[in-house]
Amino acid sequence: MIITPSVHTIHSMPNVDSSAFDAAEYSEVFRRASVIVSATTTQIALPRHWTPLSIKCAFGGEETYVADNAVYAVSDTNFLIFNAEKLYSSFIQSPSPVESYTISFREEDEARALRAMTTSDYLLLNNPDSPESGRIRCIERLYEHDSLISPLLRSIRSSIKSPTPPEASAVHEQLCELLRRIILLQSAESRRMQTISAAKPSTRRELYTRLHRAKDFIHSCYAQPLRLEDAAQVACMCPHHFLRSFRSLFRQTPHQYLIARRIDVAKTLLQNTELPVQEICLSVGYDDESSFGKLFRKHTQLPPERFRRLAHNR
């Protein structure tokens, strides 16, 4: 563990099963400073615990997070944001190493970034030492890697892996910039909420949050035999209201999203592995290889084996 006044970097997973592990002491590290975790493992299960505002990534595989009744599978294609004071558990179970990469922000920096982005220059100039307070309230969901947040996530990751560790002040500046971009990302989320036809802003935000929670559940649990009622329960909505609202926001039904997700995973497995088609069929939630083949062909205009051959010949 590299310790600096404002940033801690952790490169190993905590051994929570050890009698020497002190959960309270470990949590205190995250209260005192911003923390960057970049640790690789094939298997770990972290029990329910607290987090400050944080961004969570995974590289080389998946890390699954469980919070309340929601499930989030974080992989190379996305990142997850949790607000401060969130309680969650997580696990990795993979045949190959997976890097768990998390950036957690100390409360002081979070408050300062929020004040700088929401207060006029006049007030900032006349009250530079005004005590900071307030929390950034994000939509807690899976975000696809983008051009706003992701380049900085990769830059910070690269710098802490460098043979020559960067100065703490340089990393701290990057974290401050990342907080600024998170606020910009949430402003964009607020604009997207305006597409929801609800009278009150609070209702629009709540509906937007619940629908994304259900969408992330489908995304993460695609291999399971999911029903409309299962996703609606995650959203805490009745099935008919959920179906109508989901289709309105995402321009497809939950079932259509589930099929698209399964086909995308199947395509990735066909391109990057030598697994038999039957095994891929089972791994994405289908029991019948013939039905899977017809569905795959409907969405890609190619049978699975031909899709694989063409992908390998490119």
C-alpha positions in Angstrom: 0.0 0.0 0.0 1.4 3.4 -1.1 0.3 6.1 1.4 0.3 9.8 0.7 -1.5 12.7 2.5 -4.5 12.7 0.2 -4.3 9.6 -2.0 -3.9 5.9 -1.1 -3.1 3.3 -3.8 -3.9 -0.3 -3.0 -2.6 -3.2 -5.2 -3.9 -6.2 -3.4 -7.3 -7.5 -2.3 -8.0 -7.5 1.4 -8.0 -11.0 3.0 -11.3 -10.7 4.7 -11.2 -14.3 5.9 -8.0 -13.7 8.0 -8.4 -13.2 11.7 -6.0 -10.3 11.4 -8.2 -8.4 9.0 -9.8 -5.4 10.7 -12.9 -4.2 8.7 -13.2 -0.9 10.6 -9.6 0.0 10.1 -9.8 -0.8 6.4 -12.9 1.3 6.0 -11.2 4.2 7.9 -8.6 4.4 5.1 -11.4 5.3 2.7 -12.7 7.9 5.0 -9.4 9.7 5.4 -8.3 9.9 1.8 -9.2 9.2 -1.8 -8.3 5.6 -2.6 -7.3 3.9 -5.8 -7.6 0.1 -5.8 -6.0 -1.8 -8.7 -5.8 -5.4 -7.6 -5.9 -8.6 -9.7 -7.5 -11.9 -8.6 -9.4 -14.9 -10.0 -11.7 -15.4 -7.0 -12.9 -13.2 -4.1 -16.1 -12.5 -2.3 -16.3 -9.3 -0.3 -19.1 -9.1 2.2 -21.5 -6.2 2.5 -19.6 -3.0 3.3 -19.6 0.8 3.0 -18.2 3.0 0.2 -17.7 6.7 -0.4 -18.5 8.1 -3.8 -16.7 5.7 -6.2 -16.3 4.6 -9.8 -15.8 0.8 -10.2 -14.2 -0.9 -13.3 -13.0 -4.4 -14.1 -10.5 -5.4 -16.8 -10.0 -8.9 -18.2 -13.3 -10.3 -16.9 -16.2 -9.4 -14.7 -16.7 -8.2 -11.2 -20.3 -8.4 -9.9 -21.7 -5.9 -7.4 -24.9 -6.5 -5.4 -26.6 -3.6 -3.6 -30.1 -3.7 -2.2 -32.0 -5.8 -4.8 -29.9 -4.7 -7.7 -27.1 -6.6 -9.5 -24.3 -4.9 -11.6 -21.8 -6.9 -13.8 -18.8 -4.6 -14.4 -16.5 -5.6 -17.2 -14.1 -4.1 -19.9 -17.1 -2.4 -21.6 -18.5 -0.3 -18.7 -18.1 1.3 -15.3 -20.4 1.6 -12.3 -20.9 4.7 -10.1 -22.0 4.3 -6.4 -22.9 7.3 -4.3 -21.4 7.9 -0.9 -22.7 5.8 2.0 -23.7 2.9 -0.3 -23.7 -0.5 1.2 -22.8 -3.3 -1.2 -21.1 -6.7 -1.6 -19.0 -7.9 -4.6 -17.4 -11.0 -6.0 -15.1 -12.2 -8.7 -15.1 -15.8 -9.9 -13.1 -16.3 -13.1 -10.8 -18.9 -14.7 -8.4 -16.1 -15.6 -7.2 -13.0 -13.6 -9.5 -10.1 -13.4 -8.3 -6.6 -12.4 -10.7 -4.9 -9.9 -10.1 -1.1 -10.4 -11.9 1.3 -8.2 -11.5 5.0 -7.5 -13.1 6.3 -4.3 -13.2 10.0 -3.4 -12.8 11.5 0.0 -15.7 13.6 1.2 -13.7 16.9 1.3 -12.7 16.7 -2.4 -16.3 15.7 -3.4 -17.7 18.8 -1.6 -15.0 21.1 -3.0 -15.7 19.9 -6.6 -19.4 20.4 -6.2 -19.0 23.9 -4.8 -16.6 24.9 -7.6 -19.1 23.6 -10.3 -22.3 25.0 -8.7 -21.2 28.4 -7.2 -20.7 31.6 -9.1 -17.1 33.0 -9.7 -18.2 36.1 -7.7 -19.0 34.0 -4.6 -15.9 31.8 -5.0 -13.7 34.8 -5.2 -15.2 36.6 -2.3 -15.5 33.5 -0.1 -12.6 31.3 -1.1 -12.3 29.7 2.4 -16.0 29.1 2.9 -16.5 25.6 4.4 -17.5 23.0 1.8 -20.4 20.7 2.3 -22.7 18.8 0.1 -22.7 15.5 -1.9 -22.7 14.7 -5.6 -25.8 12.6 -6.2 -25.3 10.4 -9.2 -27.6 8.0 -10.9 -26.2 4.7 -9.7 -26.0 2.5 -12.8 -23.7 0.9 -15.4 -22.3 3.4 -17.8 -20.7 2.4 -21.1 -17.1 3.5 -21.5 -17.2 7.0 -23.0 -15.1 9.9 -24.2 -15.7 12.0 -21.0 -14.9 9.7 -18.1 -13.1 6.7 -19.5 -9.9 8.4 -20.9 -9.1 9.8 -17.5 -9.9 6.5 -15.8 -7.3 4.9 -18.1 -4.8 7.7 -17.6 -4.9 7.3 -13.8 -4.7 3.6 -14.1 -1.7 3.8 -16.4 0.1 6.3 -14.1 -0.3 4.2 -10.9 1.0 1.2 -12.8 4.1 3.1 -13.9 7.5 1.8 -12.7 8.0 5.4 -11.5 5.1 6.2 -9.2 3.6 9.6 -9.9 3.7 12.4 -7.3 0.7 12.5 -5.0 -0.2 16.0 -6.1 -0.3 15.0 -9.8 -2.7 12.1 -9.0 -4.8 14.3 -6.8 -5.2 16.8 -9.6 -6.4 14.0 -11.9 -8.9 12.9 -9.3 -10.2 16.5 -9.0 -10.7 16.6 -12.7 -12.5 13.3 -12.6 -14.9 14.7 -10.0 -15.6 17.6 -12.4 -16.3 15.2 -15.2 -18.6 13.1 -13.0 -20.7 16.3 -12.3 -20.8 17.0 -16.1 -21.9 13.4 -16.7 -24.7 13.8 -14.2 -25.8 17.0 -15.8 -26.2 15.0 -19.1 -28.2 12.4 -17.1 -30.5 15.1 -15.9 -31.2 16.2 -19.5 -32.0 12.6 -20.5 -34.5 12.5 -17.6 -36.5 15.2 -19.3 -37.7 12.7 -21.9 -39.8 11.0 -19.2 -43.3 12.2 -19.2 -43.8 12.8 -15.5 -44.9 16.1 -14.0 -42.5 16.3 -11.1 -38.7 16.3 -11.5 -38.4 14.0 -8.5 -40.7 11.5 -10.1 -38.7 11.6 -13.4 -35.5 11.0 -11.5 -37.0 8.1 -9.5 -38.4 6.5 -12.6 -35.2 7.0 -14.5 -33.2 5.4 -11.7 -35.5 2.4 -11.3 -35.6 1.7 -15.0 -31.9 1.7 -15.3 -31.6 -0.5 -12.2 -33.8 -3.1 -13.9 -31.9 -2.7 -17.2 -28.6 -3.3 -15.4 -30.2 -6.4 -13.8 -31.1 -7.8 -17.2 -27.6 -6.9 -18.5 -25.9 -8.6 -15.6 -28.1 -11.7 -15.2 -28.8 -12.4 -18.9 -27.8 -16.1 -18.5 -30.7 -16.7 -16.1 -34.3 -17.5 -17.2 -35.5 -14.0 -16.6 -39.2 -13.1 -16.6 -40.8 -9.7 -17.0 -41.9 -10.0 -13.4 -38.3 -10.4 -12.2 -37.1 -7.2 -13.8 -40.2 -5.3 -12.7 -39.6 -6.5 -9.1 -36.1 -5.1 -9.2 -37.6 -1.8 -10.4 -40.2 -2.0 -7.6 -42.9 -1.5 -10.3 -45.9 -3.4 -11.4 -45.2 -5.4 -14.6 -47.5 -3.4 -16.9 -46.3 0.0 -15.8 -42.7 -1.3 -16.0 -43.1 -2.6 -19.5 -44.6 0.6 -20.8 -42.0 2.8 -19.1 -39.1 0.7 -20.1 -40.2 0.7 -23.8 -40.7 4.4 -23.7 -37.2 5.2 -22.2 -35.1 2.6 -24.0 -37.1 2.2 -27.3 -37.3 -1.6 -26.8 -39.0 -4.0 -24.5 -37.2 -5.8 -21.6 -37.3 -9.0 -23.6 -35.9 -7.4 -26.7 -33.1 -6.0 -24.6 -32.4 -9.4 -23.1 -32.2 -11.1 -26.5 -29.8 -8.4 -27.8 -27.6 -8.7 -24.7 -27.5 -12.5 -25.1 -26.6 -12.3 -28.8 -23.9 -9.7 -28.1 -22.3 -12.0 -25.5 -22.6 -15.0 -27.9 -20.8 -13.0 -30.7 -18.0 -12.1 -28.3 -17.5 -15.7 -27.3 -17.6 -16.9 -30.9 -15.0 -14.3 -31.8 -12.6 -14.7 -28.9 -12.9 -18.3 -27.7 -13.0 -21.8 -29.2 -15.9 -22.9 -27.1 -18.4 -25.2 -28.9 -21.6 -23.5 -30.1 -23.6 -25.8 -27.8 -21.6 -24.6 -24.8 -22.0 -20.9 -25.9 -25.7 -21.5 -26.3 -26.0 -22.8 -22.7 -23.8 -20.0 -21.3 -26.1 -17.3 -22.7 -29.3 -18.8 -21.3 -30.6 -21.1 -24.1 -31.2 -24.9 -23.7 -31.9 -25.7 -27.3 -29.0 -25.2 -29.8 -31.3 -25.2 -32.8 -33.5 -22.4 -31.4 -30.4 -20.5 -30.5 -29.0 -20.9 -34.0 -32.2 -19.6 -35.6 -32.3 -16.6 -33.2 -28.6 -15.8 -33.8 -29.1 -16.0 -37.6 -32.2 -13.7 -37.3 -30.1 -11.0 -35.6 -26.8 -11.4 -37.5 -27.9 -12.9 -40.8 -25.3 -15.7 -40.2 -25.4 -19.0 -38.4 -23.0 -19.2 -35.4 -20.3 -21.3 -37.0 -20.1 -19.1 -40.1 -20.0 -16.0 -38.0 -17.0 -17.5 -36.2 -15.2 -18.4 -39.4 -15.7 -15.0 -40.8 -14.6 -13.3 -37.6 -11.4 -15.4 -37.5 -10.6 -14.7 -41.1 -10.7 -10.9 -40.7 
